[in-house]
Amino acid sequence: MSKRTSHSFPVELSIVIPLLNEAESLPELTRWINRVLAQHGLTYEVILVDDGSTDNSWDVIEELAETDTHLRGIRFNRNYGKSAALNVGFKETTGRVICTMDADLQDSPEELPDLYRMITQDGFELVSGWKRKRFDPLSKTIPTKLFNGVTRWISGIQLHDFNCGLKAYDHRVVRSIEVYGEMHRYIPVIAKWAGFRKIGEKVVQHQERKYGTTKFGLERFVYGFLDLLSITFVSRFRRRPMHFFGTMGTLSFVLGMLITLWLVGEKVYLSWHNLGARNVTDQPLFFLALTAVTIGAMLFLTGFLAELIQLNGPNRNDYLVRDKVNLN
């Protein structure tokens, strides 16, 4: 069912699975993956990234790897978060297509062949799962809907479920992006700003949790929104910070100057007509104008310094080149 390319890959599909305290689910999950992919004749590898588990997850991984040559294991010394686990896992992949999924059995391996097909045959560069029917409590589904709505509005990417762990990527995507902080939620956004715009969506089955407990917390949405603002700013203005700071600074400076001119003009007009004008410096609006002018100058200076830092940065001319012809 696979569509071969001119490139040679050790395996057709790499599956990266970050995990934290999922010892109970790992044997069933790996057996399920093996069964599905064997039925479809896909060559594959499974990279399990233990994100500082405090149970015996690593012991289970070592035991499974002794009899399953498809398994690879990475163990963090402590918990760094899902983004770090994905970033490290991505670096170890060798497949034509890379899929990610959660280790709690709520993502179904039955979806993997179709996700692989959508990348290799349908031409998508990234496919995100959409758990249209969820088995989560309202305390999780309502914030998730809000989060997805805001992300769609800011990014312009029409996905229903940005945070779904079940995703598929062309290998070029994971080689071209860096995931850190809580940025795993925004991989489609990061990919879009890197130039990968063929982003698709697939309705996937959501399983009820069978083992363990959820790692969900409301604070993750607070951090998530902050990360969304961060990635949006960095993606748009990393190479031209003066465009942002200079624009904001100019607007603030001009506003302050206009207020000042208004106050001075009003003073002159009232004095000319002997109407008892107040001193300009006695009016609260003057201090607002002074603050706006000061902030404007500081923002402009910030943009100038950011431009100097960018100009002297080691990665100032790093650009993603997709293809070459007759060049090494």
N, C-alpha and C positions, 0 to 999 in steps of 0.2 A: 504493500500500500504506500510505501515511501517514494518520494520523488528525489532521485539522486541529483547532486550538484557536482560541479567541477572540482570542488574541494574534497579532501579526504579527511574523514573524521574517524577516530577509533570506535566511537559508538554513535548511534543515531539520536539517542535521547539521554540527557542527563537530568536526574531528578534531585533537587536540593531540598532537604527537609530539616529546617531548624527545629530544635526541641528543647523543652525544659521539663524535667520530671515526668517523662512519658514512658517509663519502663514497661508498664502493663500493655500498652498499645503497640509497641514496636514489633513483636513477633507476628501479630495478626496483620499489621500494616504491610510489612515486607513480604509476607506470603501472598497477600492480595495483589500487590504490585507485580510480583513475579508471575502470578497466574495470568493476569490480564495481558501483560506485555509478551509473555510467551505465546499466548493465543494469537496475537497479532504479528508475531514474527519480528519484533523490533529488538535491535541490540541496544543495551542500555547500561547505565550505572546509577546507583543510588548513593548520594552523599548525605550522610546523617551528621548534622552539626549539633553537638551537645553544648548548649549554652549555659554551662555551669550548673548542671543538675545536682541536686542534693540527695536524690534517691539512687538506685543502682542502674540508671539508664546506660551509663558507659559500660558496665559489666555485661548488660544485655547486648549492646552493640558489638562488643568484642566476641561474645559467644556466637552471635548470628553471623559475623564476618568469617568465622572459622569454616562454616559450611556453605556460605553464599558468596561466590566470587564477584557478584555484582556490587556488593556493599563496600563503601568507603566510610571511614569515620574520622571526625575531627572533634576534639574536645577542648573547650575553653577552660582556663584555670578558674574563672569566676563568671558570673552572669554579666554579659555585656549588652544584651538586647537582641531582638530579632534582626534588626538592620545589620548589625555586625556579623551575625551568623550567616545571613544571606551573602554579604559582601565577600566573606572568606570562602564560603561555599562556591560562589560564582567563579572565583579564581582557580578552583580545582577542576572545573568541568572540562570535558573533552568532547561533548556531543554537538551535533548539528543544531539541535533544539534543546533548550533548557527549560524545564518545568519546575515550579515550586509548589509545595503543598504543606499543610500542617500535619503534625504527627499524631493528632488526637482522634483520628478516624472520622472527623467531620467532613473531610474532603475525600471524595470517592476516586480511587485509582481508575475506575471505569471510564473516567473522562479523559485520561491521558492520550489514548490513540487519536481521538478527535482533535484535541488540542495540537498534537503533533501534525496532523493533517492540515489544520488551518494555517500553520506556519509554513509548511513545506509545499503545499499545493494551492492554497487559497491566497497566498502572497502576503499574509499579515506579518508584521514584524513583532508585534506584541498582542497577545490575546489574554484578556482578563475574565475570570469567572464571575458569574452573577448568580448569587444564591437568592433567587426570587422568592422561594418558600423557605423560611428560616425556622429553626427550632430554638431560638434564643428568647430570653425574657424581654419584656418591654423596656426594662432599664438599659438594655443593650441595643435593641432594634431602633428605638426612637432617636437616641444620639447618633446612631449610625446613619439614619436617613438624613439628619441635619448635616452631618459631616460630609456625606456624599453630595448633597445639594450645594453646599458652599464650595466644595472642590470643583464641581462641574462649572459653577458660575465663574470662578477665578481662573481656572485652567482652560476652559473652552473644550474640554474633552468630555464627550457624551457617554460616560460610563455610569452604570447604576451602582456598582459596588467596587470602589477603589481599593478597599481593604481586604478583599477576598484573597486568601492565601494561595488559591489555585490559579496559577498563571503560567503562560508559555511565552518564551522569548526566542527570537532568532539569536544565534550565538553572537552576532555583531553587537546586539544591544547590551548584553552583560559584559562585553569586553570594552564598552565605551562609556559606562556610567559608574559612579561610585555611590554606594548607599551607606549612610551613617546616621547617627542620632535616632530619630523615629521616621526616617525617610522611606522606609519600606512601603508605607501607605501611598507614597507619591511616586513610585517608580514609573507609572505611565506619564506623569507630569515631567519627571526628569528625562525620560526617553523622548518625549515630544520636543523639549527644548534642546536635546542633542541632535534633533533632525529626523527622528524616527516617528513618522506620522501615520503609518498604516497600523492603527490600533483598533483591534476588534474586541468583541464581547461574546461570551457563550454562556447560556443558562446552564448551570451545573446543579447537581443534586447536593443538598445539605443534609448531612447525617446527624442524628442526635448523638450527643457526647456519651460514650460508653464507659470510658475510664477517666480517672483523675478529676481535676477541677479546672474551671476556666481561669485563664491568666488575665482576664479583662478587668480594667479599672477605669473609672470615669476620668482620672487624671490623664489617661492616655489621650483623650480627646483634646484636653487643654494643650498638652505638648504637641499634639498633632496639628492644631490650628496655627500654633506658633511656627512649627516647621514648614507649614504651607506658605506662610508669609515669607519665611526665610528663603525657601527654594524659589519662590516667584521672583523675589528681588534679585537673588544671585543669578538666576537664569537670564533675566532681562538686562541687568545692568552690570554684570561682572566685568565686562570689557569696556564699558563706557559709564563709569560711576558719575562723571560730571553731568551726564544727561539727567540723572535723577536729582542729585544734590544741587546742581546748578539751577535746574528748573524750579525746585522748591525754594531755594534761596532767593532767586530773582523775584518770584511771586511775593515772598514775604517782604523783601526789601522794597519793591515797588508799592506794596500796600502801605507800608510804614511811611514812605515818602508822600504818598497821596494824602494820607491822614494829616501829616505834618503841613503840607501845602494848604489843605482845607482849613486847618486851624489858623495858620498865618494869614490866609486870605480873609477869613472871618474876622480876625483881629483888626486887620487893616480897614475892612469895610465898616465895622462898627465904630472904630476910632474916627474914621473920616466923617461919619454922620453923628458923632458925639453921643453914641448910644451906650456908653459905659461898658466897654469891652473888658473881659477878664484877661489876665496875663495868660499867654499860651502855656507856660509851665505850671499854672495853677489848675489845669484841667486834666482829669484822669485819662482822657483820650490821648493826651500827649504822651503819657508813659506807655500806653498801648502801642502807639506809633514807634516810640523809641525801642521797645522790646522787639517789634516786628523787624525793624531795621537791623538790630543787633543779631537776631536769629538768622536773618537773611544773609548777613555777612559771614556768620559762622558756618552756615550750610554751604555757601559758595567756597569758603576756605576748605571745608571738609571734602568737597568734590575735587578741588584742586590737588589736595594731598593724596586722595584715593587714586587720582589719575597718575600721579608720580609713582605711587606704589605699584600700580598695575603696569606702568611703563617699564619698571625695573624688575618685575616679577619673572621668575624662571619659566613660567608657563604662559607668558603673554602671547606667544605665537603658536600655541598648541591648538590645532584644529583637526577635527575628525575627517579624514579622507576615506571615502567609501570605496572607490574603485580607481584603478590605474590601468593604462594601456601602454605596453612596451616600455615599462619602467619597473625598476626593482623596488 
